[in-house]
């Protein structure tokens, strides 16, 4: 049983307990020939207890939202770096990409800078080169990040043919004025605000390094 299934069963437990308690009270009442005052009071408390348990179950369903389903991205895993880059730039890109792949939901990423793809890492898409579409062009022009929380819902998803075909979510984070860091996740709605802030900081650091090189 995985973690999601275990959590789901825990959230349903109050429903089962409340329903079972109410059912047993009903059976007990039907089988009792004469109801005493003390039994009536006990039954009333039991009904209240069952109702509270069912209410708790409803609250748990609302508060503990469902974890987005993950998929295994389609493609080969690898690392590709532009050989024309300086050693310091290669080291910085390798460091940054490793952090993103190991500390966020990112499973595929690339860096498009100064008109060419200089890094691909993680699960690689079939197309090795980035041909900027409308979304990437907007990020480059405005210098503002775009987060597509569920890629399958966007008509513009076709421009991301350089990512695995079943990528679930995408962040396009500008790197200075010349580049974009593109990250693909294996689950929709999976990046948090903290992730976005951290990704922005890493992109700013890459912008300084690539600009100097």
N, C-alpha and C positions, 0 to 999 in steps of 0.2 A: 504494500500500500504506500503511495507517495504522500508527500507532505500536504498537498492540496486535498486529497481524499480524506486524510485524517482530520484536517481542520473542518471539512464539510460535515463529517460525522459528529464532531464536537458541537457544531452549531445546531445540529438537528436533535441533539440529546434532550434539551428541555421539552421539545415537542413530544418526544416519545414518553418521557417521564410524566408530563402533565396529562397526556392522553391515557396512559396506562392507569394512572391514579384515579382519574375520573371513571374509567371503565370498571375498575375494581369496586369503587364506591357504589356504582349503579347495581352491580351484581349482588353486593352485600345487602343493599336496600331491598332488592327484589326477593332475596332468600330469607329475609327477616320477617317473621310473622307479626311481631309487635315491636314498634319503635319506641325506645325510651328517650327521655329528655337528654340524657348524656350522649346517646348515640346520635341524636339529631344535631347536637352541638358539634360532635366530632365530624359528622358528615359535612356540616357547613364549613368547618375549618378545612376539610379535605378539598372541597370544591374551590375555596379561595386559593389554596396552595396550588392546585392544578391550573387555575386560571393565571396565576402569577408565573408559573413555569412556562406556559404557552406564550405569555406576553414577553418574557425574557427571550424566548426563541425567536420571536418576531423582531425584537430589537437587535439581536445578534445578526440576523439576516441583513438588516439595513446598515448596521455599523461596519461589519466586516465584509466589505465588497469582495467580489470574486477576483482572484488573481488571474491576470491575462494568460491565456494559453500560449505556450511556447511551441515553436516548430524547429526542426533541424534544417538549417539553411542548405540549399542545394549548391554544391560546388566543391572544388578542391581547396584545401587549406594551404596557405603559403605566404611568403613575404617577397615583395618585389620593390626594389629601390632604384631610382635613376642613378646610373653609374657616373654621370657627369657632376653630381653633387659633391660638395666638399665633405671631408671626413666628419667635421663637426656637425654639419647639417644631417648627415646620415645617422650619426649617433643620437642627435636630438629627435629625429623622426622615429627611430627605433624605440627610444625610451618612451616617447609620448604615446605611440601606438600600443605598446605593451601595457601601459597603465590603463588605457581606455578599454582594451580587450579583457583585462583581468579584473577591473573594478567597476565596470558598468555592464549593461545588457548588450553592449555593442558586440557583434559577432563578425562584422565585415566593415572595413573602413578604407578610405583612400584620401589622398591629398592631390588636389588639382591646383597647380601654381604656375603663374606666368605662361598660361596657354598650353600646359602639358601635364600629364599625370606623372607625379614624381614618387608616389608611394601607393602600394596596394598591400593590404595585410588582412589576415583572418580568412574567412571563407571568400574565395575570389569569384567574381562574376565571369560570364563568358566573354564579355567585351573588355579588352584590356585598356582601352582608351576612352576618355571622357569627351563626349561631344555635348557641350552645355546646351540644355534646353531652356524653356521659359523660366522654370523655377530657379535653376542655377544662375542664369543671367540676371535675375532679379536680386539674388543674394549678392552677386558681384557688384551690381550697380548701386544698390542701396546700403550695402555693408551691414545688413541685419540678418540674423539667423532665421531660418524657417524650420519648423518642426512639424512633420507630417506624422501624426500620431497613429494613423492606420492607413498605410500606403495603398491598400487595395481599394479604398474609397475615393481616391483621387484620379481624375482622368489623366493628369500629368505624370502618372507613374511610369509611362512608357519611356520617358527620358532617362530613367535610372536603369538602363539595360547593362550598365557596368557593375551593378550589384547583383547578388544572387536573386534569381527570379521570384523566390517566395519570401523576400525580405518583408517584414511586417511593419516596421516603423523607420523613419529616416530623419536625421538632423543634418542640415546644411549650415555649417558655421563658417562665417567669413574669416579668412586669414589676411589681415591687413586689407589692402585694396587690390591685391593681385591674385588671391587664391581662396580656395574653399576647402574645408575639412568636411567630408561626407561620411556619416556613420550610419550603418544599417543594423537594426535590432531584430531579434528573433521572436519578439512578442509585441503586439500593439499596445499603445498607451503605457509604455514601460519606463520611459525616462522621467525622472523626478525633476523638480525645480533645482534641487541641489546638483543633480547631474548636469543640467543645462549650464549652470553657473560654472561648474568645474570644467566643462568642455570649452566654454568661452575663455576661461583663463589659460588653458593649454593652447588654444588656437592663437591667443595673443602672444604667448611665449614663442610659438613656432614662427609667427610673423616677424618677430625681432630677429630670430636666428636666420631665417631664409632671406630676410632683407639685407642682413650683414654679409651673407655669403654670395 
